[in-house]
């Protein structure tokens, strides 16, 4: 049986490889993604369903260059996974850096991501996307 942490690691591996098709295979048909932050961040909003989730990952990957995405701790209880870590990105539209710790809160259903909530220092991202 695949664990919620295994599912999460598969998504992160596909994200690191910029493989949106593989990411989507690990998402529940009723997936919801919540990325908090101001509108200046191109991917900050809520996404519902596979089509919108695909759009989220495509927008993230086309909006930033990823220099570091290091999940550090995986904490699992039942169908919930909390991942903490650190990231360093560059906003492609401005060339400005984004560096932040993050926490991802993920709910798994049927061995797929049902809910993904992203918490990071969105102030850093907003500054990076500001011209």
N, CA, C and O atoms as a printed pandas DataFrame, in Angstrom:
     atom_number atom_name residue_name chain_id  residue_number  x_coord  y_coord  z_coord
0              1         N          UNK        A               1    0.854   -1.196    0.000
1              2        CA          UNK        A               1    0.000    0.000    0.000
2              3         C          UNK        A               1    0.888    1.242    0.000
3              4         O          UNK        A               1    1.891    1.301    0.711
4              5         N          UNK        A               2    0.522    2.193   -0.773
5              6        CA          UNK        A               2    1.263    3.454   -0.857
6              7         C          UNK        A               2    0.797    4.387    0.268
7              8         O          UNK        A               2   -0.401    4.520    0.515
8              9         N          UNK        A               3    1.737    5.017    0.933
9             10        CA          UNK        A               3    1.404    5.886    2.064
10            11         C          UNK        A               3    1.151    7.317    1.581
11            12         O          UNK        A               3    1.553    7.675    0.473
12            13         N          UNK        A               4    0.492    8.130    2.399
13            14        CA          UNK        A               4    0.314    9.537    2.042
14            15         C          UNK        A               4    1.653   10.254    1.806
15            16         O          UNK        A               4    1.739   11.128    0.944
16            17         N          UNK        A               5    2.687    9.894    2.559
17            18        CA          UNK        A               5    3.999   10.510    2.334
18            19         C          UNK        A               5    4.557   10.083    0.987
19            20         O          UNK        A               5    5.145   10.901    0.280
20            21         N          UNK        A               6    4.383    8.805    0.612
21            22        CA          UNK        A               6    4.831    8.339   -0.706
22            23         C          UNK        A               6    4.160    9.129   -1.826
23            24         O          UNK        A               6    4.819    9.563   -2.770
24            25         N          UNK        A               7    2.854    9.310   -1.715
25            26        CA          UNK        A               7    2.109   10.070   -2.733
26            27         C          UNK        A               7    2.678   11.478   -2.837
27            28         O          UNK        A               7    2.903   11.984   -3.937
28            29         N          UNK        A               8    2.909   12.105   -1.700
29            30        CA          UNK        A               8    3.428   13.470   -1.674
30            31         C          UNK        A               8    4.820   13.534   -2.293
31            32         O          UNK        A               8    5.120   14.457   -3.050
32            33         N          UNK        A               9    5.661   12.574   -1.980
33            34        CA          UNK        A               9    7.001   12.559   -2.562
34            35         C          UNK        A               9    6.950   12.370   -4.081
35            36         O          UNK        A               9    7.762   12.948   -4.804
36            37         N          UNK        A              10    6.004   11.568   -4.568
37            38        CA          UNK        A              10    5.846   11.401   -6.021
38            39         C          UNK        A              10    5.486   12.729   -6.692
39            40         O          UNK        A              10    6.024   13.066   -7.746
40            41         N          UNK        A              11    4.575   13.472   -6.072
41            42        CA          UNK        A              11    4.194   14.778   -6.627
42            43         C          UNK        A              11    5.391   15.718   -6.624
43            44         O          UNK        A              11    5.641   16.402   -7.616
44            45         N          UNK        A              12    6.127   15.760   -5.530
45            46        CA          UNK        A              12    7.291   16.645   -5.444
46            47         C          UNK        A              12    8.367   16.270   -6.464
47            48         O          UNK        A              12    8.994   17.153   -7.049
48            49         N          UNK        A              13    8.585   14.979   -6.683
49            50        CA          UNK        A              13    9.557   14.539   -7.693
50            51         C          UNK        A              13    9.132   15.005   -9.081
51            52         O          UNK        A              13    9.952   15.501   -9.854
52            53         N          UNK        A              14    7.867   14.848   -9.390
53            54        CA          UNK        A              14    7.352   15.282  -10.693
54            55         C          UNK        A              14    7.438   16.802  -10.825
55            56         O          UNK        A              14    7.734   17.316  -11.904
56            57         N          UNK        A              15    7.182   17.518   -9.740
57            58        CA          UNK        A              15    7.297   18.977   -9.749
58            59         C          UNK        A              15    8.740   19.382  -10.040
59            60         O          UNK        A              15    8.986   20.269  -10.858
60            61         N          UNK        A              16    9.684   18.738   -9.378
61            62        CA          UNK        A              16   11.097   19.035   -9.599
62            63         C          UNK        A              16   11.539   18.745  -11.025
63            64         O          UNK        A              16   12.454   19.383  -11.545
64            65         N          UNK        A              17   10.881   17.781  -11.650
65            66        CA          UNK        A              17   11.186   17.422  -13.033
66            67         C          UNK        A              17   10.369   18.247  -14.038
67            68         O          UNK        A              17   10.497   18.056  -15.247
68            69         N          UNK        A              18    9.538   19.155  -13.542
69            70        CA          UNK        A              18    8.661   19.989  -14.374
70            71         C          UNK        A              18    7.707   19.132  -15.210
71            72         O          UNK        A              18    7.374   19.484  -16.342
72            73         N          UNK        A              19    7.277   18.020  -14.647
73            74        CA          UNK        A              19    6.441   17.051  -15.345
74            75         C          UNK        A              19    4.996   17.172  -14.851
75            76         O          UNK        A              19    4.567   16.432  -13.966
76            77         N          UNK        A              20    4.266   18.103  -15.429
77            78        CA          UNK        A              20    2.896   18.377  -14.985
78            79         C          UNK        A              20    1.990   17.178  -15.237
79            80         O          UNK        A              20    1.099   16.907  -14.432
80            81         N          UNK        A              21    2.197   16.449  -16.343
81            82        CA          UNK        A              21    1.372   15.267  -16.609
82            83         C          UNK        A              21    1.492   14.247  -15.474
83            84         O          UNK        A              21    0.492   13.666  -15.053
84            85         N          UNK        A              22    2.712   14.031  -14.981
85            86        CA          UNK        A              22    2.899   13.091  -13.866
86            87         C          UNK        A              22    2.304   13.627  -12.576
87            88         O          UNK        A              22    1.765   12.860  -11.777
88            89         N          UNK        A              23    2.395   14.932  -12.361
89            90        CA          UNK        A              23    1.774   15.524  -11.173
90            91         C          UNK        A              23    0.280   15.226  -11.174
91            92         O          UNK        A              23   -0.274   14.757  -10.181
92            93         N          UNK        A              24   -0.359   15.504  -12.300
93            94        CA          UNK        A              24   -1.822   15.367  -12.391
94            95         C          UNK        A              24   -2.262   13.928  -12.117
95            96         O          UNK        A              24   -3.357   13.711  -11.599
96            97         N          UNK        A              25   -1.436   12.953  -12.453
97            98        CA          UNK        A              25   -1.780   11.547  -12.194
98            99         C          UNK        A              25   -1.914   11.263  -10.700
99           100         O          UNK        A              25   -2.589   10.310  -10.308
100          101         N          UNK        A              26   -1.273   12.088   -9.860
101          102        CA          UNK        A              26   -1.328   11.893   -8.415
102          103         C          UNK        A              26   -2.369   12.792   -7.747
103          104         O          UNK        A              26   -2.404   12.884   -6.520
104          105         N          UNK        A              27   -3.215   13.455   -8.537
105          106        CA          UNK        A              27   -4.239   14.348   -7.995
106          107         C          UNK        A              27   -5.612   13.700   -8.090
107          108         O          UNK        A              27   -5.941   13.067   -9.093
108          109         N          UNK        A              28   -6.390   13.859   -7.066
109          110        CA          UNK        A              28   -7.767   13.366   -7.015
110          111         C          UNK        A              28   -8.615   14.176   -7.998
111          112         O          UNK        A              28   -8.357   15.366   -8.181
112          113         N          UNK        A              29   -9.613   13.570   -8.632
113          114        CA          UNK        A              29  -10.470   14.339   -9.556
114          115         C          UNK        A              29  -11.112   15.574   -8.917
115          116         O          UNK        A              29  -11.385   16.560   -9.603
116          117         N          UNK        A              30  -11.351   15.519   -7.607
117          118        CA          UNK        A              30  -11.965   16.645   -6.894
118          119         C          UNK        A              30  -10.934   17.492   -6.153
119          120         O          UNK        A              30  -11.265   18.139   -5.160
120          121         N          UNK        A              31   -9.703   17.493   -6.621
121          122        CA          UNK        A              31   -8.619   18.202   -5.938
122          123         C          UNK        A              31   -8.939   19.681   -5.773
123          124         O          UNK        A              31   -9.585   20.301   -6.618
124          125         N          UNK        A              32   -8.466   20.224   -4.660
125          126        CA          UNK        A              32   -8.555   21.664   -4.396
126          127         C          UNK        A              32   -7.161   22.128   -3.987
127          128         O          UNK        A              32   -6.514   21.526   -3.130
128          129         N          UNK        A              33   -6.714   23.210   -4.619
129          130        CA          UNK        A              33   -5.424   23.807   -4.287
130          131         C          UNK        A              33   -5.693   25.210   -3.768
131          132         O          UNK        A              33   -6.428   25.979   -4.386
132          133         N          UNK        A              34   -5.099   25.535   -2.638
133          134        CA          UNK        A              34   -5.227   26.860   -2.037
134          135         C          UNK        A              34   -3.828   27.447   -1.894
135          136         O          UNK        A              34   -3.024   26.969   -1.095
136          137         N          UNK        A              35   -3.545   28.480   -2.670
137          138        CA          UNK        A              35   -2.273   29.188   -2.540
138          139         C          UNK        A              35   -2.612   30.603   -2.123
139          140         O          UNK        A              35   -3.247   31.347   -2.870
140          141         N          UNK        A              36   -2.187   30.970   -0.924
141          142        CA          UNK        A              36   -2.559   32.255   -0.341
142          143         C          UNK        A              36   -1.566   33.333   -0.737
143          144         O          UNK        A              36   -0.368   33.073   -0.846
144          145         N          UNK        A              37   -2.067   34.543   -0.953
145          146        CA          UNK        A              37   -1.202   35.666   -1.256
146          147         C          UNK        A              37   -1.921   36.688   -2.117
147          148         O          UNK        A              37   -3.041   36.448   -2.569
148          149         N          UNK        A              38   -1.281   37.826   -2.344
149          150        CA          UNK        A              38   -1.896   38.893   -3.132
150          151         C          UNK        A              38   -1.922   38.549   -4.627
151          152         O          UNK        A              38   -1.181   37.685   -5.096
152          153         N          UNK        A              39   -2.785   39.241   -5.350
153          154        CA          UNK        A              39   -2.993   38.978   -6.772
154          155         C          UNK        A              39   -1.740   39.154   -7.626
155          156         O          UNK        A              39   -1.665   38.595   -8.721
156          157         N          UNK        A              40   -0.769   39.907   -7.156
157          158        CA          UNK        A              40    0.441   40.130   -7.956
158          159         C          UNK        A              40    1.219   38.816   -8.157
159          160         O          UNK        A              40    1.994   38.697   -9.106
160          161         N          UNK        A              41    1.016   37.847   -7.277
161          162        CA          UNK        A              41    1.618   36.523   -7.448
162          163         C          UNK        A              41    0.748   35.785   -8.471
163          164         O          UNK        A              41   -0.433   35.552   -8.211
164          165         N          UNK        A              42    1.303   35.416   -9.618
165          166        CA          UNK        A              42    0.478   34.893  -10.719
166          167         C          UNK        A              42   -0.336   33.646  -10.387
167          168         O          UNK        A              42   -1.345   33.384  -11.042
168          169         N          UNK        A              43    0.073   32.884   -9.402
169          170        CA          UNK        A              43   -0.600   31.615   -9.090
170          171         C          UNK        A              43   -1.330   31.648   -7.749
171          172         O          UNK        A              43   -1.759   30.607   -7.251
172          173         N          UNK        A              44   -1.474   32.844   -7.160
173          174        CA          UNK        A              44   -2.125   32.955   -5.845
174          175         C          UNK        A              44   -3.640   33.030   -6.008
175          176         O          UNK        A              44   -4.192   34.067   -6.375
176          177         N          UNK        A              45   -4.284   31.929   -5.731
177          178        CA          UNK        A              45   -5.747   31.844   -5.713
178          179         C          UNK        A              45   -6.122   30.408   -5.378
179          180         O          UNK        A              45   -5.250   29.592   -5.081
180          181         N          UNK        A              46   -7.395   30.100   -5.424
181          182        CA          UNK        A              46   -7.876   28.739   -5.208
182          183         C          UNK        A              46   -8.148   28.079   -6.555
183          184         O          UNK        A              46   -8.580   28.734   -7.503
184          185         N          UNK        A              47   -7.892   26.794   -6.627
185          186        CA          UNK        A              47   -8.077   26.016   -7.845
186          187         C          UNK        A              47   -8.909   24.783   -7.492
187          188         O          UNK        A              47   -8.668   24.134   -6.474
188          189         N          UNK        A              48   -9.880   24.468   -8.332
189          190        CA          UNK        A              48  -10.765   23.328   -8.087
190          191         C          UNK        A              48  -10.771   22.398   -9.290
191          192         O          UNK        A              48  -10.977   22.846  -10.418
192          193         N          UNK        A              49  -10.549   21.117   -9.064
193          194        CA          UNK        A              49  -10.595   20.119  -10.121
194          195         C          UNK        A              49   -9.275   19.992  -10.855
195          196         O          UNK        A              49   -8.380   20.826  -10.714
196          197         N          UNK        A              50   -9.172   18.929  -11.643
197          198        CA          UNK        A              50   -7.917   18.597  -12.309
198          199         C          UNK        A              50   -7.466   19.646  -13.323
199          200         O          UNK        A              50   -6.277   19.954  -13.404
200          201         N          UNK        A              51   -8.388   20.191  -14.087
201          202        CA          UNK        A              51   -8.006   21.183  -15.099
202          203         C          UNK        A              51   -7.399   22.427  -14.453
203          204         O          UNK        A              51   -6.364   22.920  -14.899
204          205         N          UNK        A              52   -8.037   22.925  -13.415
205          206        CA          UNK        A              52   -7.500   24.102  -12.728
206          207         C          UNK        A              52   -6.208   23.765  -11.989
207          208         O          UNK        A              52   -5.300   24.593  -11.922
208          209         N          UNK        A              53   -6.117   22.553  -11.433
209          210        CA          UNK        A              53   -4.889   22.152  -10.749
210          211         C          UNK        A              53   -3.734   22.100  -11.745
211          212         O          UNK        A              53   -2.628   22.546  -11.437
212          213         N          UNK        A              54   -3.982   21.565  -12.924
213          214        CA          UNK        A              54   -2.963   21.561  -13.971
214          215         C          UNK        A              54   -2.523   22.990  -14.260
215          216         O          UNK        A              54   -1.329   23.261  -14.388
216          217         N          UNK        A              55   -3.473   23.893  -14.360
217          218        CA          UNK        A              55   -3.175   25.304  -14.618
218          219         C          UNK        A              55   -2.298   25.884  -13.512
219          220         O          UNK        A              55   -1.372   26.646  -13.790
220          221         N          UNK        A              56   -2.583   25.527  -12.258
221          222        CA          UNK        A              56   -1.766   25.995  -11.134
222          223         C          UNK        A              56   -0.309   25.592  -11.332
223          224         O          UNK        A              56    0.584   26.439  -11.300
224          225         N          UNK        A              57   -0.073   24.308  -11.536
225          226        CA          UNK        A              57    1.309   23.838  -11.664
226          227         C          UNK        A              57    1.988   24.413  -12.906
227          228         O          UNK        A              57    3.171   24.753  -12.857
228          229         N          UNK        A              58    1.270   24.525  -14.003
229          230        CA          UNK        A              58    1.850   25.126  -15.210
230          231         C          UNK        A              58    2.209   26.582  -14.972
231          232         O          UNK        A              58    3.255   27.046  -15.426
232          233         N          UNK        A              59    1.348   27.310  -14.261
233          234        CA          UNK        A              59    1.605   28.722  -13.976
234          235         C          UNK        A              59    2.802   28.883  -13.049
235          236         O          UNK        A              59    3.653   29.741  -13.281
236          237         N          UNK        A              60    2.877   28.071  -12.006
237          238        CA          UNK        A              60    4.033   28.143  -11.104
238          239         C          UNK        A              60    5.310   27.896  -11.898
239          240         O          UNK        A              60    6.255   28.681  -11.822
240          241         N          UNK        A              61    5.339   26.810  -12.655
241          242        CA          UNK        A              61    6.564   26.424  -13.359
242          243         C          UNK        A              61    6.949   27.403  -14.463
243          244         O          UNK        A              61    8.124   27.500  -14.816
244          245         N          UNK        A              62    5.981   28.127  -15.009
245          246        CA          UNK        A              62    6.311   29.114  -16.045
246          247         C          UNK        A              62    6.602   30.496  -15.457
247          248         O          UNK        A              62    7.100   31.374  -16.161
248          249         N          UNK        A              63    6.296   30.694  -14.176
249          250        CA          UNK        A              63    6.460   32.003  -13.539
250          251         C          UNK        A              63    7.756   32.157  -12.772
251          252         O          UNK        A              63    8.215   33.276  -12.546
252          253         N          UNK        A              64    8.357   31.036  -12.366
253          254        CA          UNK        A              64    9.555   31.098  -11.534
254          255         C          UNK        A              64   10.616   30.116  -12.031
255          256         O          UNK        A              64   10.310   29.093  -12.644
256          257         N          UNK        A              65   11.858   30.459  -11.749
257          258        CA          UNK        A              65   12.960   29.513  -11.886
258          259         C          UNK        A              65   13.213   28.953  -10.493
259          260         O          UNK        A              65   13.336   29.709   -9.530
260          261         N          UNK        A              66   13.289   27.645  -10.387
261          262        CA          UNK        A              66   13.472   26.986   -9.102
262          263         C          UNK        A              66   14.954   26.678   -8.921
263          264         O          UNK        A              66   15.540   25.914   -9.688
264          265         N          UNK        A              67   15.548   27.279   -7.900
265          266        CA          UNK        A              67   16.946   27.027   -7.580
266          267         C          UNK        A              67   17.067   26.041   -6.424
267          268         O          UNK        A              67   18.022   25.269   -6.344
268          269         N          UNK        A              68   16.089   26.083   -5.537
269          270        CA          UNK        A              68   16.095   25.204   -4.375
270          271         C          UNK        A              68   14.656   24.946   -3.960
271          272         O          UNK        A              68   13.880   25.883   -3.774
272          273         N          UNK        A              69   14.305   23.690   -3.817
273          274        CA          UNK        A              69   13.019   23.289   -3.249
274          275         C          UNK        A              69   13.330   22.081   -2.377
275          276         O          UNK        A              69   13.373   20.946   -2.852
276          277         N          UNK        A              70   13.546   22.346   -1.101
277          278        CA          UNK        A              70   13.990   21.312   -0.175
278          279         C          UNK        A              70   12.941   21.014    0.883
279          280         O          UNK        A              70   12.863   21.718    1.890
280          281         N          UNK        A              71   12.133   19.983    0.671
281          282        CA          UNK        A              71   11.285   19.524    1.764
282          283         C          UNK        A              71   12.188   18.945    2.854
283          284         O          UNK        A              71   13.075   18.141    2.569
284          285         N          UNK        A              72   11.961   19.354    4.090
285          286        CA          UNK        A              72   12.822   18.918    5.184
286          287         C          UNK        A              72   12.134   17.914    6.097
287          288         O          UNK        A              72   12.731   16.901    6.462
288          289         N          UNK        A              73   10.905   18.178    6.465
289          290        CA          UNK        A              73   10.177   17.290    7.377
290          291         C          UNK        A              73    8.838   16.900    6.771
291          292         O          UNK        A              73    8.120   17.735    6.222
292          293         N          UNK        A              74    8.516   15.623    6.880
293          294        CA          UNK        A              74    7.211   15.094    6.482
294          295         C          UNK        A              74    6.548   14.574    7.750
295          296         O          UNK        A              74    7.079   13.682    8.411
296          297         N          UNK        A              75    5.400   15.126    8.086
297          298        CA          UNK        A              75    4.672   14.715    9.280
298          299         C          UNK        A              75    3.324   14.183    8.802
299          300         O          UNK        A              75    2.576   14.891    8.126
300          301         N          UNK        A              76    3.021   12.954    9.149
301          302        CA          UNK        A              76    1.796   12.332    8.652
302          303         C          UNK        A              76    0.962   11.831    9.815
303          304         O          UNK        A              76    1.468   11.208   10.749
304          305         N          UNK        A              77   -0.319   12.117    9.735
305          306        CA          UNK        A              77   -1.279   11.556   10.675
306          307         C          UNK        A              77   -2.542   11.234    9.891
307          308         O          UNK        A              77   -3.229   12.134    9.408
308          309         N          UNK        A              78   -2.836    9.971    9.770
309          310        CA          UNK        A              78   -4.006    9.554    8.995
310          311         C          UNK        A              78   -3.859    9.958    7.545
311          312         O          UNK        A              78   -2.886    9.601    6.881
312          313         N          UNK        A              79   -4.832   10.704    7.061
313          314        CA          UNK        A              79   -4.823   11.129    5.655
314          315         C          UNK        A              79   -4.208   12.512    5.459
315          316         O          UNK        A              79   -4.291   13.072    4.365
316          317         N          UNK        A              80   -3.598   13.065    6.491
317          318        CA          UNK        A              80   -3.000   14.411    6.428
318          319         C          UNK        A              80   -1.474   14.319    6.425
319          320         O          UNK        A              80   -0.879   13.544    7.174
320          321         N          UNK        A              81   -0.858   15.129    5.565
321          322        CA          UNK        A              81    0.598   15.232    5.517
322          323         C          UNK        A              81    0.945   16.713    5.623
323          324         O          UNK        A              81    0.379   17.545    4.913
324          325         N          UNK        A              82    1.873   17.032    6.509
325          326        CA          UNK        A              82    2.409   18.388    6.607
326          327         C          UNK        A              82    3.879   18.292    6.217
327          328         O          UNK        A              82    4.628   17.478    6.756
328          329         N          UNK        A              83    4.273   19.134    5.273
329          330        CA          UNK        A              83    5.657   19.156    4.811
330          331         C          UNK        A              83    6.203   20.552    5.066
331          332         O          UNK        A              83    5.601   21.549    4.668
332          333         N          UNK        A              84    7.336   20.613    5.726
333          334        CA          UNK        A              84    8.004   21.892    5.925
334          335         C          UNK        A              84    9.330   21.843    5.186
335          336         O          UNK        A              84    9.925   20.780    5.009
336          337         N          UNK        A              85    9.783   23.022    4.756
337          338        CA          UNK        A              85   11.046   23.074    4.036
338          339         C          UNK        A              85   11.435   24.481    3.668
339          340         O          UNK        A              85   10.947   25.454    4.243
340          341         N          UNK        A              86   12.330   24.576    2.692
341          342        CA          UNK        A              86   12.876   25.862    2.278
342          343         C          UNK        A              86   12.932   25.912    0.752
343          344         O          UNK        A              86   13.162   24.901    0.087
344          345         N          UNK        A              87   12.718   27.110    0.218
345          346        CA          UNK        A              87   12.804   27.284   -1.232
346          347         C          UNK        A              87   13.522   28.574   -1.589
347          348         O          UNK        A              87   13.516   29.548   -0.835
348          349         N          UNK        A              88   14.134   28.550   -2.752
349          350        CA          UNK        A              88   14.735   29.735   -3.376
350          351         C          UNK        A              88   14.326   29.725   -4.827
351          352         O          UNK        A              88   14.587   28.766   -5.553
352          353         N          UNK        A              89   13.679   30.806   -5.249
353          354        CA          UNK        A              89   13.159   30.934   -6.602
354          355         C          UNK        A              89   13.568   32.280   -7.177
355          356         O          UNK        A              89   14.050   33.155   -6.458
356          357         N          UNK        A              90   13.373   32.436   -8.475
357          358        CA          UNK        A              90   13.486   33.741   -9.116
358          359         C          UNK        A              90   12.215   33.979   -9.914
359          360         O          UNK        A              90   11.804   33.126  -10.701
360          361         N          UNK        A              91   11.592   35.131   -9.716
361          362        CA          UNK        A              91   10.426   35.497  -10.514
362          363         C          UNK        A              91   10.906   35.803  -11.929
363          364         O          UNK        A              91   11.726   36.699  -12.124
364          365         N          UNK        A              92   10.410   35.077  -12.900
365          366        CA          UNK        A              92   10.877   35.259  -14.278
366          367         C          UNK        A              92   10.543   36.639  -14.835
367          368         O          UNK        A              92   11.309   37.191  -15.625
368          369         N          UNK        A              93    9.412   37.194  -14.433
369          370        CA          UNK        A              93    8.978   38.474  -14.999
370          371         C          UNK        A              93    9.853   39.639  -14.565
371          372         O          UNK        A              93    9.917   40.654  -15.258
372          373         N          UNK        A              94   10.532   39.508  -13.422
373          374        CA          UNK        A              94   11.335   40.621  -12.915
374          375         C          UNK        A              94   12.791   40.255  -12.662
375          376         O          UNK        A              94   13.642   41.139  -12.561
376          377         N          UNK        A              95   13.085   38.973  -12.560
377          378        CA          UNK        A              95   14.440   38.545  -12.217
378          379         C          UNK        A              95   14.760   38.674  -10.741
379          380         O          UNK        A              95   15.910   38.485  -10.343
380          381         N          UNK        A              96   13.769   38.993   -9.918
381          382        CA          UNK        A              96   13.992   39.179   -8.478
382          383         C          UNK        A              96   13.865   37.852   -7.731
383          384         O          UNK        A              96   13.089   36.983   -8.127
384          385         N          UNK        A              97   14.632   37.700   -6.646
385          386        CA          UNK        A              97   14.626   36.447   -5.887
386          387         C          UNK        A              97   13.449   36.324   -4.928
387          388         O          UNK        A              97   12.889   37.311   -4.452
388          389         N          UNK        A              98   13.104   35.079   -4.669
389          390        CA          UNK        A              98   12.128   34.712   -3.641
390          391         C          UNK        A              98   12.815   33.658   -2.781
391          392         O          UNK        A              98   13.245   32.623   -3.289
392          393         N          UNK        A              99   12.918   33.917   -1.491
393          394        CA          UNK        A              99   13.468   32.915   -0.587
394          395         C          UNK        A              99   12.560   32.835    0.624
395          396         O          UNK        A              99   12.209   33.853    1.220
396          397         N          UNK        A             100   12.179   31.607    0.987
397          398        CA          UNK        A             100   11.211   31.456    2.071
398          399         C          UNK        A             100   11.221   30.034    2.608
399          400         O          UNK        A             100   11.525   29.082    1.890
400          401         N          UNK        A             101   10.885   29.911    3.874
401          402        CA          UNK        A             101   10.486   28.612    4.402
402          403         C          UNK        A             101    9.055   28.384    3.938
403          404         O          UNK        A             101    8.354   29.337    3.598
404          405         N          UNK        A             102    8.622   27.143    3.921
405          406        CA          UNK        A             102    7.246   26.855    3.531
406          407         C          UNK        A             102    6.681   25.744    4.395
407          408         O          UNK        A             102    7.408   24.974    5.022
408          409         N          UNK        A             103    5.358   25.688    4.405
409          410        CA          UNK        A             103    4.623   24.565    4.981
410          411         C          UNK        A             103    3.519   24.209    3.996
411          412         O          UNK        A             103    2.738   25.067    3.584
412          413         N          UNK        A             104    3.463   22.963    3.632
413          414        CA          UNK        A             104    2.392   22.464    2.778
414          415         C          UNK        A             104    1.528   21.550    3.635
415          416         O          UNK        A             104    2.036   20.680    4.342
416          417         N          UNK        A             105    0.237   21.753    3.565
417          418        CA          UNK        A             105   -0.713   20.918    4.284
418          419         C          UNK        A             105   -1.540   20.197    3.230
419          420         O          UNK        A             105   -2.237   20.824    2.432
420          421         N          UNK        A             106   -1.453   18.873    3.237
421          422        CA          UNK        A             106   -2.023   18.062    2.168
422          423         C          UNK        A             106   -2.966   17.028    2.771
423          424         O          UNK        A             106   -2.652   16.403    3.784
424          425         N          UNK        A             107   -4.120   16.856    2.140
425          426        CA          UNK        A             107   -5.053   15.800    2.507
426          427         C          UNK        A             107   -5.086   14.797    1.361
427          428         O          UNK        A             107   -5.205   15.173    0.195
428          429         N          UNK        A             108   -4.978   13.527    1.704
429          430        CA          UNK        A             108   -4.947   12.450    0.727
430          431         C          UNK        A             108   -6.282   11.707    0.756
431          432         O          UNK        A             108   -6.841   11.461    1.824
432          433         N          UNK        A             109   -6.786   11.351   -0.426
433          434        CA          UNK        A             109   -7.962   10.483   -0.545
434          435         C          UNK        A             109   -7.730    9.556   -1.734
435          436         O          UNK        A             109   -7.327   10.006   -2.807
436          437         N          UNK        A             110   -7.980    8.285   -1.549
437          438        CA          UNK        A             110   -7.796    7.300   -2.623
438          439         C          UNK        A             110   -6.388    7.350   -3.204
439          440         O          UNK        A             110   -6.207    7.219   -4.415
440          441         N          UNK        A             111   -5.383    7.542   -2.336
441          442        CA          UNK        A             111   -3.971    7.582   -2.708
442          443         C          UNK        A             111   -3.655    8.711   -3.694
443          444         O          UNK        A             111   -2.776    8.577   -4.545
444          445         N          UNK        A             112   -4.378    9.818   -3.567
445          446        CA          UNK        A             112   -4.159   10.999   -4.407
446          447         C          UNK        A             112   -4.363   12.253   -3.558
447          448         O          UNK        A             112   -5.039   12.224   -2.530
448          449         N          UNK        A             113   -3.754   13.367   -4.019
449          450        CA          UNK        A             113   -3.953   14.641   -3.319
450          451         C          UNK        A             113   -5.385   15.116   -3.511
451          452         O          UNK        A             113   -5.844   15.284   -4.641
452          453         N          UNK        A             114   -6.081   15.328   -2.420
453          454        CA          UNK        A             114   -7.433   15.884   -2.463
454          455         C          UNK        A             114   -7.411   17.381   -2.153
455          456         O          UNK        A             114   -8.155   18.155   -2.755
456          457         N          UNK        A             115   -6.550   17.785   -1.207
457          458        CA          UNK        A             115   -6.452   19.186   -0.817
458          459         C          UNK        A             115   -4.982   19.518   -0.607
459          460         O          UNK        A             115   -4.260   18.805    0.089
460          461         N          UNK        A             116   -4.556   20.616   -1.225
461          462        CA          UNK        A             116   -3.182   21.095   -1.069
462          463         C          UNK        A             116   -3.246   22.561   -0.688
463          464         O          UNK        A             116   -3.771   23.384   -1.437
464          465         N          UNK        A             117   -2.703   22.887    0.493
465          466        CA          UNK        A             117   -2.639   24.271    0.951
466          467         C          UNK        A             117   -1.181   24.657    1.115
467          468         O          UNK        A             117   -0.409   23.939    1.751
468          469         N          UNK        A             118   -0.805   25.796    0.538
469          470        CA          UNK        A             118    0.580   26.241    0.543
470          471         C          UNK        A             118    0.709   27.480    1.414
471          472         O          UNK        A             118   -0.022   28.455    1.243
472          473         N          UNK        A             119    1.646   27.425    2.346
473          474        CA          UNK        A             119    1.948   28.560    3.205
474          475         C          UNK        A             119    3.429   28.890    3.054
475          476         O          UNK        A             119    4.288   28.029    3.245
476          477         N          UNK        A             120    3.715   30.121    2.715
477          478        CA          UNK        A             120    5.095   30.586    2.599
478          479         C          UNK        A             120    5.099   32.078    2.898
479          480         O          UNK        A             120    4.049   32.653    3.186
480          481         N          UNK        A             121    6.249   32.702    2.836
481          482        CA          UNK        A             121    6.338   34.141    3.032
482          483         C          UNK        A             121    5.906   34.816    1.731
483          484         O          UNK        A             121    6.735   35.124    0.875
484          485         N          UNK        A             122    4.616   35.038    1.595
485          486        CA          UNK        A             122    4.103   35.607    0.347
486          487         C          UNK        A             122    4.521   37.067    0.175
487          488         O          UNK        A             122    4.452   37.599   -0.933
488          489         N          UNK        A             123    4.951   37.715    1.247
489          490        CA          UNK        A             123    5.490   39.079    1.104
490          491         C          UNK        A             123    6.712   39.041    0.180
491          492         O          UNK        A             123    6.862   39.890   -0.700
492          493         N          UNK        A             124    7.584   38.046    0.392
493          494        CA          UNK        A             124    8.776   37.894   -0.471
494          495         C          UNK        A             124    8.370   37.684   -1.916
495          496         O          UNK        A             124    8.956   38.282   -2.818
496          497         N          UNK        A             125    7.379   36.845   -2.148
497          498        CA          UNK        A             125    6.920   36.586   -3.514
498          499         C          UNK        A             125    6.306   37.844   -4.128
499          500         O          UNK        A             125    6.558   38.147   -5.294
500          501         N          UNK        A             126    5.514   38.566   -3.366
501          502        CA          UNK        A             126    4.877   39.770   -3.882
502          503         C          UNK        A             126    5.928   40.812   -4.275
503          504         O          UNK        A             126    5.806   41.462   -5.313
504          505         N          UNK        A             127    6.948   40.967   -3.450
505          506        CA          UNK        A             127    8.041   41.911   -3.778
506          507         C          UNK        A             127    8.741   41.454   -5.048
507          508         O          UNK        A             127    9.060   42.272   -5.911
508          509         N          UNK        A             128    8.981   40.154   -5.170
509          510        CA          UNK        A             128    9.704   39.635   -6.337
510          511         C          UNK        A             128    8.922   39.846   -7.629
511          512         O          UNK        A             128    9.521   40.085   -8.678
512          513         N          UNK        A             129    7.600   39.760   -7.570
513          514        CA          UNK        A             129    6.779   39.938   -8.779
514          515         C          UNK        A             129    6.452   41.415   -9.051
515          516         O          UNK        A             129    5.893   41.736  -10.099
516          517         N          UNK        A             130    6.791   42.302   -8.129
517          518        CA          UNK        A             130    6.552   43.734   -8.319
518          519         C          UNK        A             130    7.640   44.328   -9.211
519          520         O          UNK        A             130    8.827   44.069   -9.018
520          521         N          UNK        A             131    7.225   45.114  -10.173
521          522        CA          UNK        A             131    8.198   45.712  -11.096
522          523         C          UNK        A             131    8.760   46.995  -10.548
523          524         O          UNK        A             131    9.593   47.630  -11.194
